[in-house]
Every structure is written in C-alpha cells, then in structure tokens.
C-alpha cells in the first residue's frame, strides 16, 4: 500500500506542475482586446496616402453638403494619426454639417490648416469661428488655422492639393493665400496669448498683409 502511495505522489505533483504551467500559459494568451497602435488597424493607410506622406505631400479633401439626405452624410472618425489627408477629411466632415455651410475645401500642410468654404450665413464672423474650431479640435496645438468664405477661395485652396512640402517655392505662394484669407472674418481669438489664427505674438506669419500689425511692430 505504501509503495502505491509513493508511486502516485510524484504523478500527482507532476500533474499539478503541468496545470500551473498551463494556467500561466492561459493567462499569457488570454483573449484580451489588443491596443491598436498601427494606423493600418483602423483602415486609414492606403498605398497612395503612404507614398504621398513619404514625399511630404499636403492633405486635401473637399466636402459638399448632401441636402437630399443629411442622415447619410459621412460622419468624422476620431483618430487621425497626423495623416494629413485623414486630418483634412476629419475637419471637412465636421465643418460641412455646421449650419449655413454648404461647401468646404480643407488643406493641411506641415503647420497650417487652410479652409475655404461657401456659406449662406448672415453672421460671417460667428460661422468663421465655428469652422475654425472644427480644425482646432483635431489638429496638433502648434498648427495655425486660416478660414475664408470669400468668392473663389475654395479654388485658391484647391490648387495646392497635389503640392508637397518638398517644394520650397510653395511657401511664398501659401503665405500670399493666407494673406488673402485673413481679409475675411477669422472668428474670435484662440486665447489671450494667441490671435484669431492661433498665432502667438511675435510669430513670423502673425501679421501677414496686415499694415496695422506692421505699424504696431515698428513702434
């Protein structure tokens, strides 16, 4: 009887050890919801957008209000990953559902967001502020936002859609476009230390085409 007990004991201990290993293995491989860290997991990256990003391309998307069925209007998703095309899509998707906004062209460069839009609003300043805030809600904090409802501004923004940061000559052209946009209402100041476009005092593009600002700086 004692021999039988002695023979069974190592077997029991061995099974217990195996179960402990299996339990640990089961915990390590538990069916937990993985944390998604790759943009591909969200279906955001395409061959075209990846290639465009590698070349420093800007992000551009245009939205037009679907007045026949507003419920079918594509809603913005909540993750951008600094993909400029994706970011411009998010901004435009939110702006197009604002009251009185019927057409939106959104350009995202490496440090600015340019939004040209058509509106039927009677309060241009309030609408400009709303359009601007759609961009401020999703872009990195160092970005500046410029908006305009002036005639022809959508086409002005649209001409940069295939441009790239690799083209150093574009900077002057974009600055000229920004100067035109700033002639339209820009909404309220972003904060006490920033102007309507999110520019801090003393930044290079703070007073583009603004003679009053230049006079203030010269004093």
C-alpha positions as CSV (number, residue, x, y, z in Angstrom):
1,X,0.0,0.0,0.0
2,X,2.8,2.4,0.9
3,X,4.6,1.6,-2.4
4,X,1.4,2.5,-4.3
5,X,1.1,5.8,-2.4
6,X,4.8,6.6,-3.2
7,X,4.2,5.9,-6.9
8,X,1.1,8.0,-7.1
9,X,2.6,11.0,-5.3
10,X,5.1,12.0,-8.0
11,X,2.4,11.6,-10.6
12,X,0.1,14.0,-8.7
13,X,2.9,16.5,-8.2
14,X,3.8,16.3,-11.9
15,X,0.1,17.0,-12.9
16,X,-0.1,19.9,-10.5
17,X,3.1,21.4,-12.1
18,X,1.7,21.0,-15.6
19,X,-1.6,22.6,-14.6
20,X,0.3,25.5,-13.1
21,X,2.3,25.9,-16.4
22,X,-1.0,25.7,-18.4
23,X,-2.7,28.2,-16.1
24,X,0.2,30.7,-16.7
25,X,0.2,30.0,-20.4
26,X,-3.6,30.5,-20.5
27,X,-3.2,33.9,-18.7
28,X,-0.4,35.0,-21.0
29,X,-2.5,34.2,-24.1
30,X,-5.8,35.3,-22.7
31,X,-8.3,36.6,-25.3
32,X,-7.8,40.2,-24.3
33,X,-8.7,43.2,-26.6
34,X,-5.4,44.3,-28.1
35,X,-4.4,48.0,-28.1
36,X,-4.3,49.2,-31.6
37,X,-1.1,51.1,-32.4
38,X,-0.9,50.7,-36.1
39,X,-2.9,53.1,-38.4
40,X,-3.5,50.1,-40.7
41,X,-5.6,48.5,-37.9
42,X,-8.1,51.3,-38.4
43,X,-8.0,51.1,-42.2
44,X,-6.5,54.6,-42.5
45,X,-3.5,54.0,-44.6
46,X,-3.6,53.3,-48.3
47,X,-0.7,52.9,-50.7
48,X,-1.4,56.3,-52.2
49,X,-1.5,58.2,-48.9
50,X,1.6,56.4,-47.6
51,X,3.5,57.3,-50.7
52,X,2.2,60.9,-50.6
53,X,3.3,61.2,-46.9
54,X,6.8,60.0,-47.7
55,X,7.1,62.7,-50.3
56,X,5.9,65.4,-47.8
57,X,2.6,65.8,-49.6
58,X,-0.1,68.0,-48.2
59,X,-3.5,66.6,-47.2
60,X,-6.5,67.9,-49.2
61,X,-10.2,66.9,-49.2
62,X,-13.4,68.8,-50.4
63,X,-16.9,68.2,-49.0
64,X,-20.2,69.3,-50.4
65,X,-23.4,69.2,-48.3
66,X,-25.9,66.5,-49.3
67,X,-29.2,68.3,-48.9
68,X,-31.2,65.4,-50.1
69,X,-30.3,63.1,-47.2
70,X,-28.4,64.7,-44.3
71,X,-28.6,61.4,-42.4
72,X,-26.3,59.8,-45.0
73,X,-23.6,62.4,-44.5
74,X,-20.4,60.7,-43.7
75,X,-19.5,61.3,-40.0
76,X,-15.9,62.0,-39.0
77,X,-13.9,59.3,-37.2
78,X,-12.0,60.0,-34.1
79,X,-8.4,59.1,-34.9
80,X,-6.1,61.0,-37.3
81,X,-2.5,59.8,-36.7
82,X,-1.2,63.0,-38.3
83,X,-2.1,61.6,-41.7
84,X,-2.7,64.9,-43.5
85,X,-5.3,63.6,-45.9
86,X,-7.1,61.9,-43.0
87,X,-6.9,65.0,-40.9
88,X,-8.3,67.2,-43.7
89,X,-11.1,64.7,-44.1
90,X,-12.0,64.9,-40.4
91,X,-12.0,68.7,-40.4
92,X,-14.1,68.9,-43.5
93,X,-16.5,66.2,-42.3
94,X,-17.3,68.3,-39.2
95,X,-17.4,71.6,-40.9
96,X,-19.8,70.5,-43.6
97,X,-22.5,69.7,-41.0
98,X,-22.3,73.2,-39.5
99,X,-25.3,75.5,-40.0
100,X,-25.2,77.5,-43.2
101,X,-22.0,75.8,-44.5
102,X,-22.5,74.2,-47.9
103,X,-19.1,73.5,-49.4
104,X,-15.7,73.1,-47.7
105,X,-12.2,72.7,-49.1
106,X,-9.6,71.8,-46.5
107,X,-5.9,71.9,-46.9
108,X,-3.5,70.6,-44.2
109,X,0.2,71.5,-44.6
110,X,3.0,70.7,-42.2
111,X,2.0,73.6,-39.9
112,X,-1.2,75.3,-41.3
113,X,-4.8,74.5,-42.0
114,X,-6.4,76.4,-44.8
115,X,-10.2,76.2,-45.1
116,X,-12.2,77.7,-47.9
117,X,-15.9,77.4,-47.6
118,X,-19.2,78.6,-49.0
119,X,-21.9,79.8,-46.6
120,X,-25.3,81.4,-46.6
121,X,-24.9,82.8,-43.1
122,X,-25.8,86.4,-42.1
123,X,-23.2,86.3,-39.3
124,X,-19.9,85.6,-41.1
125,X,-17.8,86.1,-38.0
126,X,-19.7,83.5,-35.9
127,X,-19.6,81.0,-38.8
128,X,-15.9,81.6,-39.3
129,X,-15.3,80.9,-35.7
130,X,-17.2,77.7,-35.9
131,X,-15.4,76.5,-39.0
132,X,-12.1,77.4,-37.4
133,X,-12.9,75.5,-34.2
134,X,-13.5,72.3,-36.2
135,X,-9.9,72.3,-37.2
136,X,-8.6,73.4,-33.7
137,X,-10.4,70.4,-32.2
138,X,-8.3,67.8,-34.1
139,X,-5.0,69.3,-35.1
140,X,-1.8,69.5,-33.1
141,X,-1.6,72.6,-31.0
142,X,1.3,74.2,-32.9
143,X,-0.8,74.4,-36.1
144,X,-2.3,77.7,-37.3
145,X,-5.8,77.9,-38.9
146,X,-7.0,80.2,-41.6
147,X,-10.5,80.3,-42.9
148,X,-12.3,82.3,-45.7
149,X,-15.8,82.4,-47.2
150,X,-14.7,84.8,-49.9
151,X,-15.6,84.1,-53.5
152,X,-13.0,81.9,-55.3
153,X,-11.2,80.9,-52.1
154,X,-12.2,77.2,-52.5
155,X,-10.4,77.2,-55.8
156,X,-7.5,79.0,-54.3
157,X,-7.1,76.3,-51.6
158,X,-7.8,73.5,-54.0
159,X,-4.8,74.3,-56.3
160,X,-2.5,73.1,-53.6
161,X,-4.0,69.7,-53.2
162,X,-1.2,67.9,-55.1
163,X,1.6,70.1,-53.7
164,X,4.4,69.0,-51.4
165,X,6.5,70.4,-48.5
166,X,9.5,69.3,-50.6
167,X,8.8,72.2,-52.9
168,X,10.4,75.1,-51.1
169,X,9.0,77.7,-53.6
170,X,5.5,77.0,-52.3
171,X,6.0,78.7,-49.0
172,X,5.7,82.2,-50.5
173,X,2.6,81.2,-52.5
174,X,0.9,79.8,-49.4
175,X,1.8,82.9,-47.5
176,X,0.1,85.0,-50.2
177,X,-3.0,82.8,-50.0
178,X,-3.1,83.1,-46.2
179,X,-2.9,86.9,-46.5
180,X,-6.0,86.8,-48.8
181,X,-7.8,84.6,-46.4
182,X,-7.1,86.9,-43.4
183,X,-9.1,89.6,-45.1
184,X,-12.2,87.5,-44.4
185,X,-13.6,87.1,-40.8
186,X,-11.5,84.7,-38.7
187,X,-13.6,84.5,-35.6
188,X,-12.6,85.1,-32.1
189,X,-9.1,85.0,-30.6
190,X,-8.0,81.5,-29.8
191,X,-6.6,82.6,-26.4
192,X,-5.3,85.6,-24.6
193,X,-1.8,84.9,-25.9
194,X,-2.9,84.0,-29.4
195,X,-4.7,85.8,-32.2
196,X,-7.6,84.5,-34.2
197,X,-5.5,82.1,-36.2
198,X,-3.7,80.6,-33.2
199,X,-0.6,82.6,-33.8
200,X,1.4,83.7,-30.8
201,X,2.7,87.3,-30.6
202,X,6.0,87.6,-32.5
203,X,5.5,84.6,-34.8
204,X,6.6,85.2,-38.4
205,X,3.2,84.8,-40.0
206,X,1.3,86.7,-37.4
207,X,0.9,89.9,-39.4
208,X,0.8,88.7,-43.0
209,X,-0.6,91.5,-45.2
210,X,-1.7,93.4,-42.1
211,X,-0.5,97.0,-42.3
212,X,-1.8,97.9,-38.9
213,X,0.1,95.0,-37.4
214,X,3.3,96.1,-39.1
215,X,2.9,99.6,-37.7
216,X,2.5,98.1,-34.2
217,X,5.6,96.0,-34.6
218,X,7.6,99.0,-35.8
219,X,6.7,101.1,-32.7
